[in-house]
Amino acid sequence: MEGGKARDQRPCDNCRRRKIRCLFSSNEVVNCMLCISRSTECTYVQEPARKKRTLSTLVERSQDAESSRVKQRYFHSKIDISVLKDYSAMPGKSLLKETLGHQNRQSSSILGLTSDFDPSILLNHPFNPKGECLSIKTPPILRRASQHTYFRMRPDTPEEMEQELANLDAIEAIVAPHGSELVKLYFRIVHPSFPILHKKVFLEKHNRTYRESTPIGLGAVYLLALNWWSYSPSLSNLPKPNAKELERLVLKSLFQAHTRPKISDLQGGLVLLQRPEVSSWTLTGHLLAMAQNLGIHFDCSNWQIPDWERGVRKRVAWALFMQDKWGALVYGRPSNIKMDDWDVRPLELLDFPETARDDDDEEGSAEIEKGRQTFLQMVALTMIVAEILERFFTLKAMRKERDIHEMLERAKPIQMRLKDWHANLPSALSIRDTTPRRLSSVGYLHLAYYTAEITLHRAILRTYSFSFIPKSLSPSTDTELSVLTRTAALTRFTTALTFLTSLKPEHLQSFWYFSSSLSLAIIGTFASILCVTSSDQEEREAHIARLAEFRWTLRISSTSAEFMKYAVRVLDKVSDLIELGKQQGSDKDSEEYLYPASVRSDEFSPLFADSAPSMGLPDDDESARLDWTRHPFDMDLTTFGEFGIDGEFPFGDVQEKNIAMESVGAIDI
């Protein structure tokens, strides 16, 4: 379309807000060129600027009339602020002046070693102090981060910027005029234990205008902060914004940004996935692909970037590493990150800009130093989890048949690493250590530890798995090892139950890592596997009683901890299946007993589909649901858990049966 014609009439609402004339491609069309480009219709309902104007249709539909009038005053006071595009030309001091990945309205993409570019091409070309190649005058330009690392820097197109600003306006309209208070809540409660943002950089941008953020980065912070709405004295008595609509807009923006991701998009995506009802294995893979475009998996120690940005990249990288490994564990999927392609240096204290001096004094805030230590220890634990998954749960590893002796020898060094990790935890991260009127996120760290222990024991118990074997035969070729490993398993579950009962309101109301909900379900299902593989009725009844206690503890705790409710629903279904299996088992021949073969944790197994979070699927999507009550035993029992033992292993010289069990389950929580 080469041009447009102006009509002798007032401009439509969209053009009026931008203070431009309405242009039409012909006299016959109804909508102007701007509205056609945005896939909207021309409307003429707003009054001239000197009078009060209503908000857009999106805001009118999502808020009542009184709320809309409050938002209108706030929204129009912000919307016309100009947005900085080049931080290097900004007057005064700013952390953003030399940034590589945090420029506004510009994306960066690393040039791979086998791509259509080779660094040797630019050997004789000049570069400016920022590392930009002076021989390339028009975008996209090349920027050299190190001798062998180059990025393609591409500014957003006018259409992309317009779409992004429209998304930002829609997100801000949902929460206005409470955006600043939600940001404050996020940095008070979530950020200390999940420090993947740079607080000073985020606030510098947000204080100028929300339009300097990206829709994903801004919307995810708002969305997660809504969980603690009542912790703000200025918000607690007000109606909460529409979280579902906000989530929809953030997810929409996430998929729009995949071709031009920014680090703030990746940060926002990781924050978004901390909501259990949003997190999924598919979105984890989406974020990983974005991160690879941004070169997050590279060692940036010698890059030509500011120190603060180096710290951000490392924290984001390890947060992504944890998202991948824990997602692989709780969803039962192969990890996407391979260590041969992971070259990120370990985190150091200098990578965290905030210290205890930056603690927020307001009641209900989290402690920065404790949160930093929690994050560091979670990364260290995830490294052990990665080895467990690699050694015992890859397809090739599971294909190999090993006897109990070999399995114990392979697991022993990992068990020792777990034991050392727990023994060396700082005293400040003890579950008993709480500060009055402060929230504490150490609960998710301890829960992750028990989940890692149980995952390792599941690999051991897999050695004892048999299908339809006579009851007169032992399911193990070594009765002593079988008894000892099951005893250790019971001890570990009991310890996990003790941990659960020791949680205080300061823990339950705090930030919990995304995997926590499924981890609780895994621990509960662990007890159910011990139950259904019991060799006598007395042991079975004991396991049923402990499972009932675990489920009850979850149920009463879930009234103040929303993330626990999914585990309660799963264990309700598991208990029903155990009871049904018990009834069916009593009708079978006395010489036959059913032992579940292999059991795998899956991403919201179809068995529990109606209990799982919706994952954004329509309520009437029958393909995503399965009525488990129809034929519960017609499906493969491998869908609900292959459980192992927990606690200390009967390690030692298993060939000589020198079984050391002195410290079984004796792990102080």
N, C-alpha and C positions, 0 to 999 in steps of 0.2 A: 504494500500500500504506500503510495508515494506521497500522499498529502491528505488534507482533510478540509472540510468546509465548516465555517462557523455559522451558526444560526442566530437570528436576531431574537434571542430569548435568554432567560437566566440560565446560568450553568447548572448542571446536575450537582447532587450533593458531593460526589467524589471530587469533581473538578473544583467545586467551591472550597473544599477543605484545602486543596493544593493551590488555590488562588490562580487557576489557569482557565482558559476559555475551553468550552466544549467544542470538539472538532468531530465532524461526521464524515464518513467516507462517501456518502451520497445523500440526496434528499429523501430517499425512501427508507433508509435504516432508522430504527427506533433508538438504538443505544449508541453513545459516542465511542470514539476510538479507545479512550482510556478504560471505559467500563468493559468493552469487548476484550481488551487485552487481559483484564482481571477476571473474566468470566462472570461478571455481575451485570445487573440491570441499572439503567439510569433511574434515579429516584429524585423527587423534588419536594421533600417533606421538611427539610431543615430551614430554619429562619435565617435571615442575614446575620453576619458576625456580631453586630452590636447587640443582638438579643441572645437569650439563652438558647443553645442548640441541644437537640437530643443526641444521644450516642447512636452508633451504627446499629443495624438490625441485630447483629450478633449479641451485643450487650443488652439490647432491649428484651431479647428472648431469654437471656440467661439470668437476668436480675429483675427484681420488682421495681416499680416506678420510683419509690423513695430512694432505694439504693442507687438507682441510675442517676438521680440528680446529684448525689454526693460524688459519684465517680466522674460525672461530667466536668465538674469544676476542677478536679484533680487532673483528669486525663488531658483536657485541653490546655492546661498550664504546662504540660510536658511535651505535647506532641509536636510542636513546631521548633523544638530545639534542634539545631544543626548537629549532625553526627560527624565526628572526626574520622577521617579515612587514613591519614598518615600521621602516626604518632611521632615520627622523627622530627616533624616540623612544628610540634606543639610547643608553645612557650612555657617556660618554667621547668621545674624538676618533675620527672616522671620515670617510673620503672619501665615504662613501655617503649621508650625511645629507641632502644636497640634490639627489640624483640624479633624473634624469627617466626614463632608460631602464634603470636597473640595480636597481630595486626588486625585492625578492624576492616571488614569487608574485603578480605584477601585470604586466599587459601594457599597452603604449601603442600607439595607432593615430592617425596624423595625419589631420586632417580636410581633405579635398581642397577645392579652390576651387569645384568644380561639384557638390559633394555636397549633402545635404539640410540642411546647416548653413551659416550665414553669420556671420562675426564681428560684423557690425553688430547682431545680436540682443542681444549682451551689452555694448553700449556703456555702459549705465548701471548695470551690475551690479558689486558689489565683488569684489575678489580679495585673497587673503592674500599674504604675502611670497613664498611658493613659486610663486605664479601660479595657485593653485586658485580656481575660482569658488565663492564662499561661498553663492550662491543655490541651488546644487545640493547637496542634503543626502545623497542616496543614490547609490551606485555605479550605472553608471559616472559618474565626475566629469569635469569639463573642466579642463584645465590649459593656461594660456597660456604659450607659450615665447617669443613675441615679439608685437608688435602685430598681426601678420597670420597668426600660426601658432598653431594650437590642437591639442591632443591629447585624445583620449578615453582616460582611464585606467580600466581594468577589472580588478578583482581576480579571481584565479582562483576558480572554484567549488570547494566541498569535494571534489566528485568529481574535478575536474581536478588538485587538489593531491594527492589520494590516489594517483591514477595516476602523477603525476610522481614522487612519493616512492618508489613501488614500482619505477619504472624506475631511479631513482637507486640504490636498494638493490641491484637486480639487477646494475647496472653495477659498483658498488663490490665486490660479492661476487665478481665474476670476477677482479679484480686484487688483492683484499685478501690480505695486509696491505701491499701494495706501492704503494698509491696515492700517498702522499707522495713516494716515491722517483721514480715516473714523472713527477709534476709537476715535480720538480727537474730531471730529464732534459730535459723539454720546454723549460724556461726556459734551460737551459744551451746547447742545441744548435739548436732550431728558432726560438725566439722572437727571438733577435738579428737574424735575417735575414727574419723574417716577423712583425713586431711589431704584430699587430692586437689583442692582449690588453693589458690594463693589469695588469702583474705584481703591483703592490701590492694592487690591488682583488681580483684572483683569489686571492692568497695569504691576504688577510684573511678572505675567505669560507671558503676551504678549511681554514684552520687552526682555525676554529670548528667546522665540520662540513662534510663533502662534500655534505650535504643542502641547503646554501644555494646550490649551483650548479644549473644546469639539466642534464638528462641529456645533451643534445647537447653543451653546452660542456664538461662534465666528460669524457664518453666520448670525444670527439674528441681531447682532449689526451692521454688515456691511450693511445688507439689509435695516434696518430702517434709518441708517445714509445717505443712498443714496438720501433720500428725500430732504436733505439739501446740496447736492453736490455743488451748486452754492455759498454756504456760506463759502467755503474754497478758499482763493485766489490762492492756488496752484493747485486746481482741477477745478475751474470754467470754464477754457478755454479748458479743456480736454474732450474727449468723455467718457460718463458714462459706467461703466461695464454692463454686461448683467444681469439685475435684475431678469428676468424670470428664467434664468438658475440657478441663485443663490438661488432663492426661491424654485425651484424644489429640489435642493440638500439639503437644510435645512429641508424641509418637509420629504424627504426620510430618512434623519438621525433621525428625530423626531420619526418616526415609528420604526426604527431599535433599538432605545434606550429604548423602553418601558419595556424591561425585565431586564435592568440594569441601571435605571435612576440615574443621579447625580443631585445635586442641580443646577449646571450650566446648565444642560439640561432644568430643570424647568424654570430657569431664562430666558434662550433663548426662550423657548416656549411662555412665557408671553410677551416678547419683540416682538416676531413674530406676535402675535395676535393683536398687536396695529396697524397693517396694515389692514385697512378696507377690502381690497380685499382678505385677508387671513383669517381673524377672522371668526369663526363659532362655533356653539354650540357643534358640534361633537368634535372638537379639544379641547374645554374647558373641556369636560368630560375626554378626554384623559389625559390632564395635571392634572386634579384632581386625577385620579387614580395613576399617577406617584407620586404626592405629598403625597398621603396616604402611599405609599410604603416608602417614605422618612421620614414619621412621622412629616410632616409640620404642621399638625393639632393639635399636642401635645403642651403642655406648656413646654418650654425648659428652664425656669428660673433657675432651679436647676441642669441642666445637666452639665456634666463634659466636657465642650467645652469652647473655648475662648470667651470673651465678644463680639468681633467683629462678630463672627459666630452666636452668639445668636441674635444679631441685624439683621443680614442678614436673618435668618430663620423667624423672626417676620415680616420683611418687605415683604418678598416673600409670607408668609402666608396671610397677609392682601391684597396683590395685587391679589392673587388667589381668596380670598373671594369676592373682588370687581368684578373680571372677571366673577365669577359665578352669582352673584346677578344682575349685569347689563346685562349680557347675558340673564338671565332668563327674565328680563323685556323687552328688545328690541326684543328678538326672540319669546316671548310668550311661554316660556317653564317652567316647574317646576324646582325650584332650586335643585341642587345636594347636597349642604351643609346644613346639619341639625344642629341646634345650640346645641343639646345634644351631638353631636360628634365634637364640636369645642371648644377647650380649649386653645386658644391662648390669651396671655395677651395683653392689649391695648398698642399701640405704645407710646413711650416716646421720648423726644428730644435726650436722650443718645443713642437711637437706630440708629441714623443717624450720621455717622462719619464725614461727611463734614459740614463745616460752611461757613458763608459769607466770611471768610478769604480765602477760596479756590475758590472764584469766578474767572472765566476766564475773562481777561480784553479785549479779542478780540471782535470786533464789531459783533453783532448778536448772542452773547451768552445769555443764560438764567441765572437768578439769583438763587443761591442755596437756600438762606433762603426763598424766595418767593415760590420756587418749593417745599421745604419741607413742608411749611404750606399748600400749595395746596393739597399735597398728604395726609396729616393728616386730613384736612377738608373733603376730598373726602371719606376717610374711615368712618368718623363720619356720613356723609350723607348716605353712603351705608348701615349703620346700620338701619337707618330710612326706607330706601327702602326695606330692608329685612323684616321689620315688615309690610309694606304695602302689599308686595307680600304674606306674610304668613296669614294676616288677611282677605284680600279681593280677592285674585286671585288663591288660591288653588282650586282644583276641589270640595272639600267638602264645602268650603266657598261659592263658586259660586252656589252650588246646593240649598243653603238656600235662600228662598224668604224673603226679608225684605222690609218694607215700608220706605219712605223717612226719617221719624222721627228716626227710629232705625238706619238707615244707617248713618245719620248725627252724632248721638251720638257716634257711634263706630269710626267714622273718626275724631272726634273733638280732642282727645289727640294727634293723629299723626300730625294733622295740626298744633297744638300748638308746637310740637317738631320741625317741619319744620320752623315755624316762628322764634322760638328761635335760631335755627341753623343759619338762615340767619342774624338775628339781631346781633349775636355774632361773625360774621366773622371779622377777623382782618382787619383794615383799609388798610393794604398793599395788600389785596386781592380784593379790589374794582376794578371793571372793568375800572374805570377811572384812576387808578393809574398805570402809565407806566413810564419806565425809558428810556431816549433817547438812541437809538442805542442798546437796549436790547429787546429780545423776551420775551413774557409773555404768560404762559399757563393757566392763571386764567379763560380764556374763557370756557374751557371744564368743569371747576367746576361750573360756573354759569349756563351753559347749562344743566348740570346734575340736578341742583336744579329745573329748570323749568320743566324738564322731570319728576322728582319725584312729583312735584305739580300736573301736568296734570294726571299722573298715578293715584294718589289718587282721583282726580275729576272724572276720568273715572268710578271708582267704584260707585260714587254717581250718575252719569248720567245713569248708567245701570239700576237704579231703575225706570227711566222714559221710558225705551225701550219697545216699542210695535210693533207688526207686523200687517199691513193691518187693521188699525182701521179707523172708519168713521171720516171724517174731522170735522164733527159737534160735536164730542166728544173730551173733553180735554184729552191729554195724561197723565195728572197728576190729582190725586184726591185733590190736594192742589194747586190751581192756583198761589197763592202768592209765595209759595216756588218754584214753577216751574219758575216763572219769575225772582225771585231773584237769583236762582242758575244759570240760563242762563246768567243773567247780570254779575254775578261774573266770569262766564266762558269767556265771551267776554272781560272783563277787564284783565283777566290773559293772554289771547292770545295777546291782545294789548301790554301788558307789555313785553311779550316774543319777540314781533316784535320790540319794542323799544330797547331791549337788542341786538337783531341781528344787527340793524342799528348802534349801538354804537361801534361795534367792529372795532378796528384799525388794520392797517397792522401788528403791533407788535403782535397782537393776532392771526390774520389769518395765519401768516407765522410760528407760533410756533407749538409745539407738541400738538395734540388733542387726547384725549382718544378714544379708539376703538369704543365706543358706540355713539360718537358724530354724525356721519352720520345718523344713524337710529333715533337718538333722534330728529334731525331736521325734519325728515320725519314724526315722530309721532306728533310733534307739529303742522306741517302743516295739517296733516290728521285730527287733533283735530278740526281745523277750518272748514274743509269740513263736519264733522259730524254735527257741529252746523248749517251748511248751509242746509243739506238735512233733518234735523229735525225741520227746521223753520216752524212756523205756518202761516206765511203770506209772501207774495211776497216781501214786502219792507225789512223785516228782512233778507230774503234769499239773496237779491241783496247786502245788506250791508256786509254779510259774504263772498260772492263771491268776492267783491272788496277787502276786507282785505286779503283774501287768495291769490289773485292776487298780492297784494303788498308784501306779505311774499315771494311768489315764485320769484318775480322779484328781491327782495333783495338778495335772495339766488343765483339767476342766475348771477348777476353782481359780487357778492363776490366770487363765485366759480372760477373765472378766476385766483384768487391768493390763493385759498383754495380748493385743489382737493377733499377733503373729502365731500364737499357740493354737488358735482355733482350728487351723488346717490339720495339725497333728491329732487333735482330739477326734475330728471327723474320720481320719484315716484309721485310727485305732478302734473306733467304734465299729467300723466295717470289718477290721481284722478280727476283733473279738467275736462278731457274729459268725464269721467264717470258721473260727476255731470251734465254736459251739456246734455249728452245723456239721463240721467234719467229725466231731466227737459222736454225734448222733448217727451219722452214716457209718463210722468206724465200728460202732457197737453191733451193727447188723452184718458185719463181715465175718469170715471164718476166723476163729481164734488164733490160727497159726499164721495169719497174714496181717501185716501192719504197714501202713503207708508212711514212707519217709519222703518229704519233698526233695526233688532232685536239686536243681540249682535255682537260686533265687536272686533276682537282680533288682536293684533300685532303678526305677525309670522316671522319666520326666512326667509326673502326674499320670501314673499307670492307668490304663483304661479301667482297671478294676475299681478305681476310686475316682472316676472322671467327674461324677456329680459332686464330689467333695472338693475338687481342686479349684483354684482360682480360675476365673473365666478366660484369662489370657486374651481378652478383647474379642472373644467369639460371641456371636449373637446367642441369646438364650435359647432360641429355637433351632440351633444347629445340631441336629440329631447325630450327625457324623462325628461330633466331638464328644458324644456321651454314650455310655453303655450301661444298661440296666443290669447291675451285678446280681440282682436277686433272682433273675430268671434261671440261669444254669451256672451257679458259681463254680462248680467243679468240672464243667465242660471246657473251661479255659485252662491254659497252661499255668500251673502253680508257680512258675518261675517269675510271675509278675509281682510277687509281693515279698521279696527279700531273701537274700542268701546270707544268713547271719553267721557271724563268727563269735569267738569268745573275746572277752575283754578282761582287763587286769593284766598281771604279769603272766608271761607264758611259762610253761614247764620247760624252759630252756636249760641247756647244759649238754652233757655228753649223752645224747639220747640213745646212742648205740649201746651204751653201758647201763641205760636206764637210771642214770644219776640225775634225777629230776629235782631241780631246785624250785621249791614252791613257797619259800619262807615269806616272800613279799607279795604273794598273790593279792591283787586288789588293794594293796596298802598304799594308795596314792592319796596324799592329803589334798583336799580341795580347799 
